[in-house]
Amino acid sequence: MAFADDVASPCNNTCILDPETRFCRGCYRAAAEITGWTEYSAENKLESLKRAQQRRIAAAARAGK
């Protein structure tokens, strides 16, 4: 199993929460995922990254990209 420190944060310093979705427009994480990141296990971090990727794909589809 990976150590929690082995999973890099997806933060790209574009920290703006979308008023409709309440997800960060930069990394597509929810506020709770952002603030809890340093306490997450590696497994939780990977799950958060999966959810963020799904949100990114959904946002691109809504935007017609």
TARA-V134253 format. One record per pair of residues at least 6 apart in sequence whose ideal C-beta (glycine too) atoms are under 6 Angstrom apart, sorted by the first residue. I is the first residue (numbers start at 1). J is the second residue. D is the distance in Angstrom with one decimal. If there is no record, write none. Layout:
# TARA-V134253
I,J,D + I,J,D
This chain:
# TARA-V134253
2,42,4.2 + 4,41,5.4 + 4,42,4.9 + 6,42,6.0 + 7,42,5.2 + 7,45,3.9 + 9,37,5.8 + 10,27,4.3 + 11,27,5.4 + 12,26,4.8 + 14,26,2.8 + 16,25,4.7 + 17,24,5.9 + 18,25,5.4 + 23,30,5.8 + 23,55,5.5 + 27,52,6.0 + 28,52,4.1 + 28,55,4.1 + 28,56,4.7 + 29,52,5.0 + 33,48,4.7
